[in-house]
Amino acid sequence: MIKRLVLDVLIPIKGPSIVDIAENLSRVKGVNAVNITVKEVDVETQNIIVVIEGENIDFGETRVLIEELGGVIHSVDQVVAGKKIVEVPREIYEEL
């Protein structure tokens, strides 16, 4: 049961807005909340960090939707699964 995904995603500047992406992702099975932060903007692309939380998030559907919206998952930076969300201790996170 996936409860949180943190994805590094590349999207085209001329593609959908991060508002549209967030609204679409919020409709994926199991998703309760979506947070998108712009990490970097280039001439043709934006690098965004997508944080998704919920109950039993469908990663396959999430990936397909991002691709349909013109995005590419650059990396999966965090996955939390199980009965509860386990936070990374701040000391460890700061070392990363």
N, CA, C and O atoms as a CHARMM CRD file, in Angstrom:
* protein
*
  384
    1    1 MET  N      0.83100  -1.18600   0.00000 PROA 1      0.00000
    2    1 MET  CA     0.00000   0.00000   0.00000 PROA 1      0.00000
    3    1 MET  C      0.87700   1.25100   0.00000 PROA 1      0.00000
    4    1 MET  O      1.49000   1.58000   1.01500 PROA 1      0.00000
    5    2 ILE  N      0.93500   1.93100  -1.10800 PROA 2      0.00000
    6    2 ILE  CA     1.73800   3.15800  -1.19300 PROA 2      0.00000
    7    2 ILE  C      0.96200   4.30900  -0.56800 PROA 2      0.00000
    8    2 ILE  O     -0.19100   4.56400  -0.91600 PROA 2      0.00000
    9    3 LYS  N      1.61600   4.99600   0.36100 PROA 3      0.00000
   10    3 LYS  CA     1.00000   6.13800   1.04800 PROA 3      0.00000
   11    3 LYS  C      1.58100   7.47000   0.60600 PROA 3      0.00000
   12    3 LYS  O      0.90500   8.49500   0.68600 PROA 3      0.00000
   13    4 ARG  N      2.83000   7.47100   0.13900 PROA 4      0.00000
   14    4 ARG  CA     3.45000   8.71800  -0.32700 PROA 4      0.00000
   15    4 ARG  C      4.41800   8.41700  -1.46100 PROA 4      0.00000
   16    4 ARG  O      5.16100   7.43600  -1.42800 PROA 4      0.00000
   17    5 LEU  N      4.38800   9.28700  -2.46300 PROA 5      0.00000
   18    5 LEU  CA     5.35900   9.26700  -3.55500 PROA 5      0.00000
   19    5 LEU  C      5.95300  10.65700  -3.67000 PROA 5      0.00000
   20    5 LEU  O      5.23200  11.65300  -3.61100 PROA 5      0.00000
   21    6 VAL  N      7.27000  10.72700  -3.83500 PROA 6      0.00000
   22    6 VAL  CA     7.93500  11.99100  -4.15200 PROA 6      0.00000
   23    6 VAL  C      8.64100  11.75700  -5.48000 PROA 6      0.00000
   24    6 VAL  O      9.55600  10.94100  -5.58600 PROA 6      0.00000
   25    7 LEU  N      8.19000  12.49700  -6.49100 PROA 7      0.00000
   26    7 LEU  CA     8.67400  12.29600  -7.85500 PROA 7      0.00000
   27    7 LEU  C      9.34700  13.55300  -8.37800 PROA 7      0.00000
   28    7 LEU  O      8.85400  14.66200  -8.17400 PROA 7      0.00000
   29    8 ASP  N     10.46700  13.37700  -9.04900 PROA 8      0.00000
   30    8 ASP  CA    11.15100  14.45800  -9.75600 PROA 8      0.00000
   31    8 ASP  C     10.69700  14.32700 -11.20800 PROA 8      0.00000
   32    8 ASP  O     11.01600  13.34500 -11.87900 PROA 8      0.00000
   33    9 VAL  N      9.95300  15.32200 -11.68700 PROA 9      0.00000
   34    9 VAL  CA     9.30200  15.22600 -12.99500 PROA 9      0.00000
   35    9 VAL  C      9.73200  16.38300 -13.88900 PROA 9      0.00000
   36    9 VAL  O      9.86700  17.52000 -13.43900 PROA 9      0.00000
   37   10 LEU  N      9.93900  16.07400 -15.14900 PROA 10     0.00000
   38   10 LEU  CA    10.26600  17.08300 -16.15500 PROA 10     0.00000
   39   10 LEU  C      9.02700  17.28800 -17.02300 PROA 10     0.00000
   40   10 LEU  O      8.48200  16.33000 -17.57000 PROA 10     0.00000
   41   11 ILE  N      8.57700  18.56300 -17.15000 PROA 11     0.00000
   42   11 ILE  CA     7.40800  18.86400 -17.97600 PROA 11     0.00000
   43   11 ILE  C      7.74500  19.98400 -18.95400 PROA 11     0.00000
   44   11 ILE  O      8.57100  20.84500 -18.65000 PROA 11     0.00000
   45   12 PRO  N      7.11100  19.97900 -20.12300 PROA 12     0.00000
   46   12 PRO  CA     7.37400  21.05700 -21.08600 PROA 12     0.00000
   47   12 PRO  C      6.73100  22.36800 -20.62600 PROA 12     0.00000
   48   12 PRO  O      5.63700  22.36400 -20.06200 PROA 12     0.00000
   49   13 ILE  N      7.41500  23.48400 -20.87000 PROA 13     0.00000
   50   13 ILE  CA     6.88700  24.80600 -20.52600 PROA 13     0.00000
   51   13 ILE  C      5.54300  25.03600 -21.21500 PROA 13     0.00000
   52   13 ILE  O      4.62700  25.60700 -20.62400 PROA 13     0.00000
   53   14 LYS  N      5.43000  24.59300 -22.46100 PROA 14     0.00000
   54   14 LYS  CA     4.20800  24.82600 -23.23200 PROA 14     0.00000
   55   14 LYS  C      3.13100  23.78600 -22.94300 PROA 14     0.00000
   56   14 LYS  O      2.09300  23.77200 -23.60400 PROA 14     0.00000
   57   15 GLY  N      3.36500  22.92500 -21.97500 PROA 15     0.00000
   58   15 GLY  CA     2.38400  21.90800 -21.61400 PROA 15     0.00000
   59   15 GLY  C      1.39800  22.43800 -20.59200 PROA 15     0.00000
   60   15 GLY  O      1.26800  23.64900 -20.41400 PROA 15     0.00000
   61   16 PRO  N      0.70100  21.52500 -19.91600 PROA 16     0.00000
   62   16 PRO  CA    -0.27200  21.94200 -18.90800 PROA 16     0.00000
   63   16 PRO  C      0.41300  22.62800 -17.72700 PROA 16     0.00000
   64   16 PRO  O      1.58900  22.38900 -17.44900 PROA 16     0.00000
   65   17 SER  N     -0.33900  23.48000 -17.04000 PROA 17     0.00000
   66   17 SER  CA     0.19700  24.17500 -15.86900 PROA 17     0.00000
   67   17 SER  C      0.31300  23.19900 -14.70000 PROA 17     0.00000
   68   17 SER  O     -0.26700  22.11400 -14.72400 PROA 17     0.00000
   69   18 ILE  N      1.07000  23.60000 -13.67900 PROA 18     0.00000
   70   18 ILE  CA     1.18000  22.73700 -12.49500 PROA 18     0.00000
   71   18 ILE  C     -0.17000  22.62900 -11.78400 PROA 18     0.00000
   72   18 ILE  O     -0.42900  21.63700 -11.10400 PROA 18     0.00000
   73   19 VAL  N     -1.02400  23.62700 -11.93300 PROA 19     0.00000
   74   19 VAL  CA    -2.37900  23.55500 -11.36800 PROA 19     0.00000
   75   19 VAL  C     -3.15400  22.43200 -12.05300 PROA 19     0.00000
   76   19 VAL  O     -3.78900  21.61500 -11.38700 PROA 19     0.00000
   77   20 ASP  N     -3.09900  22.39400 -13.38100 PROA 20     0.00000
   78   20 ASP  CA    -3.78400  21.33300 -14.13200 PROA 20     0.00000
   79   20 ASP  C     -3.22700  19.95600 -13.78400 PROA 20     0.00000
   80   20 ASP  O     -3.97900  18.99500 -13.63100 PROA 20     0.00000
   81   21 ILE  N     -1.91300  19.87000 -13.66300 PROA 21     0.00000
   82   21 ILE  CA    -1.28300  18.58700 -13.32000 PROA 21     0.00000
   83   21 ILE  C     -1.73800  18.13500 -11.93800 PROA 21     0.00000
   84   21 ILE  O     -2.09600  16.97200 -11.75500 PROA 21     0.00000
   85   22 ALA  N     -1.72800  19.04100 -10.96700 PROA 22     0.00000
   86   22 ALA  CA    -2.15000  18.70100  -9.60300 PROA 22     0.00000
   87   22 ALA  C     -3.60800  18.24800  -9.57700 PROA 22     0.00000
   88   22 ALA  O     -3.94200  17.25800  -8.92700 PROA 22     0.00000
   89   23 GLU  N     -4.47300  18.97200 -10.28400 PROA 23     0.00000
   90   23 GLU  CA    -5.88900  18.59600 -10.30700 PROA 23     0.00000
   91   23 GLU  C     -6.08500  17.22100 -10.93000 PROA 23     0.00000
   92   23 GLU  O     -6.87300  16.42000 -10.42600 PROA 23     0.00000
   93   24 ASN  N     -5.37800  16.93900 -12.01800 PROA 24     0.00000
   94   24 ASN  CA    -5.47700  15.62100 -12.65500 PROA 24     0.00000
   95   24 ASN  C     -4.95400  14.52000 -11.74600 PROA 24     0.00000
   96   24 ASN  O     -5.58500  13.47100 -11.61800 PROA 24     0.00000
   97   25 LEU  N     -3.80200  14.74800 -11.10900 PROA 25     0.00000
   98   25 LEU  CA    -3.23000  13.73400 -10.21900 PROA 25     0.00000
   99   25 LEU  C     -4.11800  13.48600  -9.00500 PROA 25     0.00000
  100   25 LEU  O     -4.14900  12.37200  -8.48300 PROA 25     0.00000
  101   26 SER  N     -4.83400  14.50000  -8.55200 PROA 26     0.00000
  102   26 SER  CA    -5.69600  14.33000  -7.38000 PROA 26     0.00000
  103   26 SER  C     -6.85500  13.37700  -7.66500 PROA 26     0.00000
  104   26 SER  O     -7.50800  12.89900  -6.73700 PROA 26     0.00000
  105   27 ARG  N     -7.11100  13.10200  -8.93200 PROA 27     0.00000
  106   27 ARG  CA    -8.18900  12.18300  -9.31900 PROA 27     0.00000
  107   27 ARG  C     -7.71900  10.72500  -9.45100 PROA 27     0.00000
  108   27 ARG  O     -8.53400   9.82900  -9.67700 PROA 27     0.00000
  109   28 VAL  N     -6.42400  10.49300  -9.31400 PROA 28     0.00000
  110   28 VAL  CA    -5.89100   9.12700  -9.41200 PROA 28     0.00000
  111   28 VAL  C     -6.38300   8.30900  -8.22000 PROA 28     0.00000
  112   28 VAL  O     -6.49900   8.82100  -7.10600 PROA 28     0.00000
  113   29 LYS  N     -6.66600   7.04700  -8.46800 PROA 29     0.00000
  114   29 LYS  CA    -7.14600   6.14800  -7.41800 PROA 29     0.00000
  115   29 LYS  C     -6.20000   6.16600  -6.21500 PROA 29     0.00000
  116   29 LYS  O     -4.99200   5.97100  -6.35500 PROA 29     0.00000
  117   30 GLY  N     -6.76800   6.40200  -5.03900 PROA 30     0.00000
  118   30 GLY  CA    -6.01000   6.36000  -3.79800 PROA 30     0.00000
  119   30 GLY  C     -5.37500   7.67000  -3.38200 PROA 30     0.00000
  120   30 GLY  O     -4.84900   7.76400  -2.27400 PROA 30     0.00000
  121   31 VAL  N     -5.40400   8.68500  -4.23300 PROA 31     0.00000
  122   31 VAL  CA    -4.73800   9.95800  -3.91900 PROA 31     0.00000
  123   31 VAL  C     -5.64900  10.83600  -3.06800 PROA 31     0.00000
  124   31 VAL  O     -6.81100  11.06200  -3.40700 PROA 31     0.00000
  125   32 ASN  N     -5.09500  11.33400  -1.94400 PROA 32     0.00000
  126   32 ASN  CA    -5.81100  12.26700  -1.07000 PROA 32     0.00000
  127   32 ASN  C     -5.29400  13.68400  -1.20800 PROA 32     0.00000
  128   32 ASN  O     -6.04800  14.63500  -1.00300 PROA 32     0.00000
  129   33 ALA  N     -4.00800  13.85100  -1.55500 PROA 33     0.00000
  130   33 ALA  CA    -3.41700  15.19300  -1.63000 PROA 33     0.00000
  131   33 ALA  C     -2.24700  15.19500  -2.60400 PROA 33     0.00000
  132   33 ALA  O     -1.53200  14.20300  -2.74900 PROA 33     0.00000
  133   34 VAL  N     -2.06700  16.34600  -3.27400 PROA 34     0.00000
  134   34 VAL  CA    -0.96200  16.53100  -4.22100 PROA 34     0.00000
  135   34 VAL  C     -0.32400  17.87900  -3.94000 PROA 34     0.00000
  136   34 VAL  O     -1.02000  18.88000  -3.76900 PROA 34     0.00000
  137   35 ASN  N      1.00900  17.90400  -3.89300 PROA 35     0.00000
  138   35 ASN  CA     1.76900  19.14700  -3.72900 PROA 35     0.00000
  139   35 ASN  C      2.79900  19.17700  -4.85000 PROA 35     0.00000
  140   35 ASN  O      3.58000  18.23900  -5.00900 PROA 35     0.00000
  141   36 ILE  N      2.79800  20.26200  -5.63000 PROA 36     0.00000
  142   36 ILE  CA     3.77800  20.40300  -6.70900 PROA 36     0.00000
  143   36 ILE  C      4.58500  21.66700  -6.46900 PROA 36     0.00000
  144   36 ILE  O      4.02900  22.74400  -6.25500 PROA 36     0.00000
  145   37 THR  N      5.90500  21.52100  -6.50700 PROA 37     0.00000
  146   37 THR  CA     6.82600  22.64100  -6.33100 PROA 37     0.00000
  147   37 THR  C      7.73400  22.72000  -7.54800 PROA 37     0.00000
  148   37 THR  O      8.30600  21.71700  -7.97400 PROA 37     0.00000
  149   38 VAL  N      7.86300  23.92600  -8.10800 PROA 38     0.00000
  150   38 VAL  CA     8.77300  24.11900  -9.23800 PROA 38     0.00000
  151   38 VAL  C     10.19100  24.18300  -8.69000 PROA 38     0.00000
  152   38 VAL  O     10.50800  25.01400  -7.83800 PROA 38     0.00000
  153   39 LYS  N     11.03300  23.29700  -9.19000 PROA 39     0.00000
  154   39 LYS  CA    12.42100  23.21900  -8.73900 PROA 39     0.00000
  155   39 LYS  C     13.33800  24.04400  -9.63500 PROA 39     0.00000
  156   39 LYS  O     14.24900  24.71800  -9.15500 PROA 39     0.00000
  157   40 GLU  N     13.08800  23.98500 -10.94500 PROA 40     0.00000
  158   40 GLU  CA    13.96000  24.66400 -11.90000 PROA 40     0.00000
  159   40 GLU  C     13.18400  24.91800 -13.19000 PROA 40     0.00000
  160   40 GLU  O     12.35700  24.10600 -13.60400 PROA 40     0.00000
  161   41 VAL  N     13.46600  26.06300 -13.81800 PROA 41     0.00000
  162   41 VAL  CA    12.82900  26.40500 -15.09000 PROA 41     0.00000
  163   41 VAL  C     13.91600  26.61700 -16.12900 PROA 41     0.00000
  164   41 VAL  O     14.87700  27.35200 -15.90200 PROA 41     0.00000
  165   42 ASP  N     13.75100  25.96100 -17.27400 PROA 42     0.00000
  166   42 ASP  CA    14.67400  26.09500 -18.39700 PROA 42     0.00000
  167   42 ASP  C     13.90600  26.75900 -19.54200 PROA 42     0.00000
  168   42 ASP  O     12.74400  27.12900 -19.37600 PROA 42     0.00000
  169   43 VAL  N     14.53600  26.90600 -20.67200 PROA 43     0.00000
  170   43 VAL  CA    13.89200  27.53900 -21.82200 PROA 43     0.00000
  171   43 VAL  C     12.66600  26.74300 -22.27800 PROA 43     0.00000
  172   43 VAL  O     11.62900  27.32700 -22.59000 PROA 43     0.00000
  173   44 GLU  N     12.78200  25.42400 -22.31700 PROA 44     0.00000
  174   44 GLU  CA    11.69900  24.59300 -22.83700 PROA 44     0.00000
  175   44 GLU  C     11.02800  23.69900 -21.80200 PROA 44     0.00000
  176   44 GLU  O      9.96700  23.13700 -22.07300 PROA 44     0.00000
  177   45 THR  N     11.63000  23.55600 -20.61200 PROA 45     0.00000
  178   45 THR  CA    11.09200  22.62100 -19.62600 PROA 45     0.00000
  179   45 THR  C     11.07900  23.20700 -18.21700 PROA 45     0.00000
  180   45 THR  O     11.76800  24.17900 -17.90900 PROA 45     0.00000
  181   46 GLN  N     10.26700  22.57600 -17.38300 PROA 46     0.00000
  182   46 GLN  CA    10.26400  22.84800 -15.94800 PROA 46     0.00000
  183   46 GLN  C     10.57900  21.54300 -15.23400 PROA 46     0.00000
  184   46 GLN  O     10.09600  20.48000 -15.62600 PROA 46     0.00000
  185   47 ASN  N     11.37900  21.62700 -14.19800 PROA 47     0.00000
  186   47 ASN  CA    11.63600  20.48600 -13.33900 PROA 47     0.00000
  187   47 ASN  C     10.78100  20.70600 -12.10600 PROA 47     0.00000
  188   47 ASN  O     10.94100  21.71100 -11.41300 PROA 47     0.00000
  189   48 ILE  N      9.86900  19.77700 -11.82100 PROA 48     0.00000
  190   48 ILE  CA     8.97300  19.92700 -10.68300 PROA 48     0.00000
  191   48 ILE  C      9.11900  18.74900  -9.72700 PROA 48     0.00000
  192   48 ILE  O      9.44900  17.63400 -10.13300 PROA 48     0.00000
  193   49 ILE  N      8.86500  19.02000  -8.45300 PROA 49     0.00000
  194   49 ILE  CA     8.82100  17.97100  -7.44000 PROA 49     0.00000
  195   49 ILE  C      7.34800  17.73600  -7.12400 PROA 49     0.00000
  196   49 ILE  O      6.63100  18.65900  -6.73600 PROA 49     0.00000
  197   50 VAL  N      6.90900  16.50400  -7.29400 PROA 50     0.00000
  198   50 VAL  CA     5.51200  16.14600  -7.07400 PROA 50     0.00000
  199   50 VAL  C      5.43600  15.24700  -5.84300 PROA 50     0.00000
  200   50 VAL  O      6.01800  14.16200  -5.81800 PROA 50     0.00000
  201   51 VAL  N      4.71600  15.70800  -4.82500 PROA 51     0.00000
  202   51 VAL  CA     4.50400  14.91900  -3.61400 PROA 51     0.00000
  203   51 VAL  C      3.03600  14.50100  -3.60700 PROA 51     0.00000
  204   51 VAL  O      2.13500  15.33700  -3.67200 PROA 51     0.00000
  205   52 ILE  N      2.81900  13.20000  -3.52800 PROA 52     0.00000
  206   52 ILE  CA     1.46400  12.65300  -3.54200 PROA 52     0.00000
  207   52 ILE  C      1.28100  11.82600  -2.27800 PROA 52     0.00000
  208   52 ILE  O      2.12100  10.99000  -1.94700 PROA 52     0.00000
  209   53 GLU  N      0.16800  12.06600  -1.57000 PROA 53     0.00000
  210   53 GLU  CA    -0.14900  11.26300  -0.39100 PROA 53     0.00000
  211   53 GLU  C     -1.55400  10.70300  -0.52300 PROA 53     0.00000
  212   53 GLU  O     -2.43200  11.31500  -1.13100 PROA 53     0.00000
  213   54 GLY  N     -1.74800   9.52300   0.06000 PROA 54     0.00000
  214   54 GLY  CA    -3.06400   8.90800   0.02800 PROA 54     0.00000
  215   54 GLY  C     -3.03000   7.50400   0.59200 PROA 54     0.00000
  216   54 GLY  O     -2.13200   7.14000   1.35100 PROA 54     0.00000
  217   55 GLU  N     -4.01800   6.73200   0.20900 PROA 55     0.00000
  218   55 GLU  CA    -4.14500   5.34700   0.65000 PROA 55     0.00000
  219   55 GLU  C     -4.08500   4.44900  -0.57500 PROA 55     0.00000
  220   55 GLU  O     -4.94500   4.53300  -1.45200 PROA 55     0.00000
  221   56 ASN  N     -3.08400   3.59900  -0.63900 PROA 56     0.00000
  222   56 ASN  CA    -2.95700   2.64600  -1.74300 PROA 56     0.00000
  223   56 ASN  C     -2.91900   3.35700  -3.10300 PROA 56     0.00000
  224   56 ASN  O     -3.71200   3.05700  -3.99500 PROA 56     0.00000
  225   57 ILE  N     -1.99000   4.29700  -3.24000 PROA 57     0.00000
  226   57 ILE  CA    -1.83600   5.08100  -4.46700 PROA 57     0.00000
  227   57 ILE  C     -1.44700   4.15600  -5.61600 PROA 57     0.00000
  228   57 ILE  O     -0.56500   3.31000  -5.47000 PROA 57     0.00000
  229   58 ASP  N     -2.09400   4.31700  -6.73400 PROA 58     0.00000
  230   58 ASP  CA    -1.81000   3.51300  -7.91900 PROA 58     0.00000
  231   58 ASP  C     -0.65700   4.16600  -8.68700 PROA 58     0.00000
  232   58 ASP  O     -0.86700   5.11700  -9.44000 PROA 58     0.00000
  233   59 PHE  N      0.57000   3.64600  -8.49200 PROA 59     0.00000
  234   59 PHE  CA     1.74100   4.24100  -9.13700 PROA 59     0.00000
  235   59 PHE  C      1.66400   4.12200 -10.65500 PROA 59     0.00000
  236   59 PHE  O      2.03500   5.05500 -11.36700 PROA 59     0.00000
  237   60 GLY  N      1.19300   2.99800 -11.15200 PROA 60     0.00000
  238   60 GLY  CA     1.09000   2.80700 -12.59800 PROA 60     0.00000
  239   60 GLY  C      0.18800   3.84900 -13.23600 PROA 60     0.00000
  240   60 GLY  O      0.54000   4.43900 -14.25700 PROA 60     0.00000
  241   61 GLU  N     -0.96600   4.07500 -12.64200 PROA 61     0.00000
  242   61 GLU  CA    -1.89200   5.09000 -13.15300 PROA 61     0.00000
  243   61 GLU  C     -1.27300   6.48300 -13.05500 PROA 61     0.00000
  244   61 GLU  O     -1.44600   7.31200 -13.94800 PROA 61     0.00000
  245   62 THR  N     -0.54700   6.73400 -11.96000 PROA 62     0.00000
  246   62 THR  CA     0.12500   8.02200 -11.76900 PROA 62     0.00000
  247   62 THR  C      1.14700   8.25300 -12.87400 PROA 62     0.00000
  248   62 THR  O      1.18200   9.32800 -13.47400 PROA 62     0.00000
  249   63 ARG  N      1.97000   7.25800 -13.14300 PROA 63     0.00000
  250   63 ARG  CA     3.00600   7.36300 -14.18100 PROA 63     0.00000
  251   63 ARG  C      2.39400   7.60000 -15.55400 PROA 63     0.00000
  252   63 ARG  O      2.84500   8.47200 -16.29700 PROA 63     0.00000
  253   64 VAL  N      1.36900   6.82700 -15.89200 PROA 64     0.00000
  254   64 VAL  CA     0.71200   6.96800 -17.19500 PROA 64     0.00000
  255   64 VAL  C      0.11200   8.36700 -17.34000 PROA 64     0.00000
  256   64 VAL  O      0.23900   8.98100 -18.40000 PROA 64     0.00000
  257   65 LEU  N     -0.53400   8.87400 -16.30300 PROA 65     0.00000
  258   65 LEU  CA    -1.14700  10.19800 -16.36400 PROA 65     0.00000
  259   65 LEU  C     -0.09700  11.28400 -16.57700 PROA 65     0.00000
  260   65 LEU  O     -0.29400  12.18800 -17.38900 PROA 65     0.00000
  261   66 ILE  N      1.01700  11.19700 -15.85100 PROA 66     0.00000
  262   66 ILE  CA     2.10000  12.17600 -16.02200 PROA 66     0.00000
  263   66 ILE  C      2.60000  12.15300 -17.46500 PROA 66     0.00000
  264   66 ILE  O      2.83000  13.20500 -18.06200 PROA 66     0.00000
  265   67 GLU  N      2.76600  10.96600 -18.02000 PROA 67     0.00000
  266   67 GLU  CA     3.22200  10.84600 -19.41000 PROA 67     0.00000
  267   67 GLU  C      2.18000  11.39500 -20.38800 PROA 67     0.00000
  268   67 GLU  O      2.53800  12.05200 -21.36500 PROA 67     0.00000
  269   68 GLU  N      0.90000  11.13200 -20.13400 PROA 68     0.00000
  270   68 GLU  CA    -0.16400  11.65900 -20.99700 PROA 68     0.00000
  271   68 GLU  C     -0.19300  13.18600 -20.97500 PROA 68     0.00000
  272   68 GLU  O     -0.57100  13.81500 -21.96400 PROA 68     0.00000
  273   69 LEU  N      0.20400  13.78200 -19.84900 PROA 69     0.00000
  274   69 LEU  CA     0.24000  15.23800 -19.71900 PROA 69     0.00000
  275   69 LEU  C      1.53600  15.82800 -20.27700 PROA 69     0.00000
  276   69 LEU  O      1.76000  17.03500 -20.19100 PROA 69     0.00000
  277   70 GLY  N      2.39000  14.97000 -20.85100 PROA 70     0.00000
  278   70 GLY  CA     3.62300  15.43900 -21.48300 PROA 70     0.00000
  279   70 GLY  C      4.84200  15.40000 -20.59400 PROA 70     0.00000
  280   70 GLY  O      5.91600  15.84900 -20.99400 PROA 70     0.00000
  281   71 GLY  N      4.69300  14.86500 -19.38300 PROA 71     0.00000
  282   71 GLY  CA     5.80300  14.82000 -18.44000 PROA 71     0.00000
  283   71 GLY  C      6.57400  13.51700 -18.49300 PROA 71     0.00000
  284   71 GLY  O      6.12900  12.52900 -19.07800 PROA 71     0.00000
  285   72 VAL  N      7.74300  13.53800 -17.86800 PROA 72     0.00000
  286   72 VAL  CA     8.59100  12.35500 -17.74500 PROA 72     0.00000
  287   72 VAL  C      9.07000  12.28800 -16.30300 PROA 72     0.00000
  288   72 VAL  O      9.57400  13.27400 -15.76400 PROA 72     0.00000
  289   73 ILE  N      8.91400  11.12600 -15.67900 PROA 73     0.00000
  290   73 ILE  CA     9.43900  10.96100 -14.32100 PROA 73     0.00000
  291   73 ILE  C     10.94300  10.79500 -14.42900 PROA 73     0.00000
  292   73 ILE  O     11.43600   9.80400 -14.96800 PROA 73     0.00000
  293   74 HSD  N     11.66400  11.77800 -13.91100 PROA 74     0.00000
  294   74 HSD  CA    13.12700  11.76800 -13.93400 PROA 74     0.00000
  295   74 HSD  C     13.65000  10.81300 -12.87500 PROA 74     0.00000
  296   74 HSD  O     14.59800  10.06500 -13.11400 PROA 74     0.00000
  297   75 SER  N     13.01800  10.84200 -11.68500 PROA 75     0.00000
  298   75 SER  CA    13.40300   9.91300 -10.62400 PROA 75     0.00000
  299   75 SER  C     12.28300   9.79300  -9.60300 PROA 75     0.00000
  300   75 SER  O     11.46600  10.69900  -9.44000 PROA 75     0.00000
  301   76 VAL  N     12.26300   8.65400  -8.92100 PROA 76     0.00000
  302   76 VAL  CA    11.37300   8.43900  -7.78200 PROA 76     0.00000
  303   76 VAL  C     12.24600   8.66900  -6.56000 PROA 76     0.00000
  304   76 VAL  O     13.10400   7.84700  -6.23900 PROA 76     0.00000
  305   77 ASP  N     12.02500   9.79700  -5.87300 PROA 77     0.00000
  306   77 ASP  CA    12.90800  10.19400  -4.78000 PROA 77     0.00000
  307   77 ASP  C     12.48600   9.66200  -3.42000 PROA 77     0.00000
  308   77 ASP  O     13.30700   9.58500  -2.50600 PROA 77     0.00000
  309   78 GLN  N     11.22400   9.29400  -3.27300 PROA 78     0.00000
  310   78 GLN  CA    10.78300   8.72000  -2.00400 PROA 78     0.00000
  311   78 GLN  C      9.50900   7.92200  -2.23600 PROA 78     0.00000
  312   78 GLN  O      8.62600   8.32900  -2.99100 PROA 78     0.00000
  313   79 VAL  N      9.43600   6.77700  -1.57000 PROA 79     0.00000
  314   79 VAL  CA     8.21600   5.97300  -1.54300 PROA 79     0.00000
  315   79 VAL  C      7.98700   5.57300  -0.09900 PROA 79     0.00000
  316   79 VAL  O      8.89300   5.07100   0.56600 PROA 79     0.00000
  317   80 VAL  N      6.77000   5.79700   0.38700 PROA 80     0.00000
  318   80 VAL  CA     6.39600   5.34700   1.72000 PROA 80     0.00000
  319   80 VAL  C      5.23500   4.38300   1.53500 PROA 80     0.00000
  320   80 VAL  O      4.23400   4.71700   0.90100 PROA 80     0.00000
  321   81 ALA  N      5.37300   3.19100   2.08900 PROA 81     0.00000
  322   81 ALA  CA     4.32900   2.18000   1.95400 PROA 81     0.00000
  323   81 ALA  C      4.10100   1.50600   3.29800 PROA 81     0.00000
  324   81 ALA  O      4.97100   1.52300   4.16800 PROA 81     0.00000
  325   82 GLY  N      2.93200   0.91900   3.45800 PROA 82     0.00000
  326   82 GLY  CA     2.60800   0.21400   4.68700 PROA 82     0.00000
  327   82 GLY  C      1.35200   0.76400   5.32600 PROA 82     0.00000
  328   82 GLY  O      0.53400   1.40800   4.67000 PROA 82     0.00000
  329   83 LYS  N      1.20900   0.49900   6.62300 PROA 83     0.00000
  330   83 LYS  CA     0.00200   0.92200   7.33200 PROA 83     0.00000
  331   83 LYS  C      0.04800   2.37300   7.77800 PROA 83     0.00000
  332   83 LYS  O     -0.99500   2.99200   7.99100 PROA 83     0.00000
  333   84 LYS  N      1.25500   2.92000   7.92200 PROA 84     0.00000
  334   84 LYS  CA     1.37400   4.32400   8.33500 PROA 84     0.00000
  335   84 LYS  C      2.55500   4.96700   7.62400 PROA 84     0.00000
  336   84 LYS  O      3.39400   4.28200   7.04000 PROA 84     0.00000
  337   85 ILE  N      2.60700   6.29800   7.68200 PROA 85     0.00000
  338   85 ILE  CA     3.70800   7.03100   7.06500 PROA 85     0.00000
  339   85 ILE  C      4.85500   7.13000   8.05400 PROA 85     0.00000
  340   85 ILE  O      4.67200   7.57100   9.18800 PROA 85     0.00000
  341   86 VAL  N      6.03000   6.72000   7.62100 PROA 86     0.00000
  342   86 VAL  CA     7.23800   6.81100   8.43400 PROA 86     0.00000
  343   86 VAL  C      8.04500   7.99500   7.91100 PROA 86     0.00000
  344   86 VAL  O      8.43900   8.02000   6.74500 PROA 86     0.00000
  345   87 GLU  N      8.28600   8.96900   8.77200 PROA 87     0.00000
  346   87 GLU  CA     9.06800  10.14600   8.39300 PROA 87     0.00000
  347   87 GLU  C     10.55400   9.85500   8.57100 PROA 87     0.00000
  348   87 GLU  O     10.94400   9.14300   9.49600 PROA 87     0.00000
  349   88 VAL  N     11.37700  10.40100   7.69100 PROA 88     0.00000
  350   88 VAL  CA    12.82600  10.28400   7.80500 PROA 88     0.00000
  351   88 VAL  C     13.28100  11.27000   8.87800 PROA 88     0.00000
  352   88 VAL  O     12.91500  12.44400   8.81500 PROA 88     0.00000
  353   89 PRO  N     14.07700  10.82100   9.87200 PROA 89     0.00000
  354   89 PRO  CA    14.57500  11.76400  10.87700 PROA 89     0.00000
  355   89 PRO  C     15.33700  12.91000  10.21700 PROA 89     0.00000
  356   89 PRO  O     16.10000  12.69600   9.27500 PROA 89     0.00000
  357   90 ARG  N     15.12700  14.11700  10.71300 PROA 90     0.00000
  358   90 ARG  CA    15.71800  15.32300  10.12100 PROA 90     0.00000
  359   90 ARG  C     17.23700  15.20800   9.99000 PROA 90     0.00000
  360   90 ARG  O     17.79800  15.66200   8.99300 PROA 90     0.00000
  361   91 GLU  N     17.90800  14.61600  10.96600 PROA 91     0.00000
  362   91 GLU  CA    19.37100  14.50300  10.91800 PROA 91     0.00000
  363   91 GLU  C     19.81800  13.69200   9.70300 PROA 91     0.00000
  364   91 GLU  O     20.78900  14.04300   9.03300 PROA 91     0.00000
  365   92 ILE  N     19.11100  12.62500   9.43300 PROA 92     0.00000
  366   92 ILE  CA    19.45400  11.78500   8.28500 PROA 92     0.00000
  367   92 ILE  C     19.12400  12.51600   6.99000 PROA 92     0.00000
  368   92 ILE  O     19.91000  12.49200   6.04400 PROA 92     0.00000
  369   93 TYR  N     17.96700  13.16300   6.94700 PROA 93     0.00000
  370   93 TYR  CA    17.52400  13.86800   5.74700 PROA 93     0.00000
  371   93 TYR  C     18.48200  14.99100   5.37500 PROA 93     0.00000
  372   93 TYR  O     18.73700  15.21800   4.19300 PROA 93     0.00000
  373   94 GLU  N     19.01400  15.69500   6.36600 PROA 94     0.00000
  374   94 GLU  CA    19.95200  16.79300   6.11200 PROA 94     0.00000
  375   94 GLU  C     21.26700  16.28500   5.53600 PROA 94     0.00000
  376   94 GLU  O     21.93300  17.01100   4.79700 PROA 94     0.00000
  377   95 GLU  N     21.65700  15.04700   5.86000 PROA 95     0.00000
  378   95 GLU  CA    22.88600  14.46600   5.32600 PROA 95     0.00000
  379   95 GLU  C     22.73900  14.09600   3.85500 PROA 95     0.00000
  380   95 GLU  O     23.72600  14.03800   3.12200 PROA 95     0.00000
  381   96 LEU  N     21.50900  13.84800   3.42900 PROA 96     0.00000
  382   96 LEU  CA    21.26900  13.46500   2.03600 PROA 96     0.00000
  383   96 LEU  C     21.48000  14.67100   1.17600 PROA 96     0.00000
  384   96 LEU  O     21.33400  14.59200  -0.04400 PROA 96     0.00000
